[in-house]
Amino acid sequence: MSTSTLEFLETYIVKSVKVGLKRYGKDGTFTISNREGAENKSTHYSDRISIILLWSNIGAITLKIHFKIETAKKLAGKIFNLPATQIADEAAMDFMRELNNIVGGGIRGDFEKNKILVGMSLPFVAQGMDEAVFKKIRDPRTTCNVQKLSNGEDEVTVSTEIYLEDAEAVERVRETLQKDLDARDNSDTDNLGDVDFF
Amino acid sequence: MEEIMAKIVIVDDSETIRSQLKQALESAGHTVTEAVNGNDGYDKIVAMGKPDLVISDYNMPGADGISMLAKVKDKLGAGIFPIFMLTTETSESLKTAGKEIGVNAWINKPFDSAKLLSAVTKMLARKAAS
């Protein structure tokens, strides 16, 4: 088992959330950094968690975006050109649910272009204190990662748990996964939502 | 191109996406009916009888978009209104399944309002000319 395969996936997933915030959330200013204190069980980052599950015959991913409702209101406000004060809690949570849906859909699409079929849950938001602290990992096929996306005043925490049954399958498509994600990141948002007429 | 005002049903479980769509479509003068999932979509489309256009998500609680539209097709017949799928799904097999039940265009989320409106106008003009 190559640790670097798991590390690659961790980075690829966190960057996918950054790209999701840029393309869907219309905010390209978020930067990725390590989340300090992830090992500290008393550390709380947020009060809501948007969760999505992805699985295939080569492994499975749990992707969680931890956020404060005030941050979600600001982010949702940007896409409606409204101040955060005019965004209801439910609308803000729905925005974070859909953000995870779009991030998960992008990850699944990248894998499916490489002939790896991926199942995806509906996204859901849980309320309650953050629990981005994982159990101690003893299985070398599993990794947990916690990182922060921030743009100065706003931040969300991204935590992933990855179980990888077939690292070689990921290694075979690693370059194209990275290339596709970079293309989404670097592309002008003008190419959003291209219409494919049948 | 002459503007055609249309009755459009949007089916998506995300309130954010529905709001974005509604805002864009109503700003162009269209009348929008919202449905919050596949089952609600089926009920609203059948109740309306013949909307001018349906824009539907795929992944939703209850019935997914394609199953819902297949059920509508069984009830109302094929090809009586144009259909856009608006989804994170990119799978070719799903696109094929969509084509089989009469989907006219596939749009990946996140979407751009101007492009969507342009596609709606084009589709409605095509429908009016046929």
Interface residues (C-beta under 8 A of the other chain):
Chain A: R23 Y24 A76 I79 F80 E90 A91 D94 F95 R97 E98 N101 I102 G104 G105 G106 R108 G109 E112 K113 M120 L122 T189 D190 L192 G193 D194 V195 D196 F197 F198
Chain B: D13 S14 E15 T16 I17 S19 Q20 Q23 N59 M60 P61 F84 T87 T88 E89 T90 S91 K95 G98 K99 V103 N104 A105 W106 I107 N108 K109 P110 F111 D112 K115 L116 S118 A119 K122
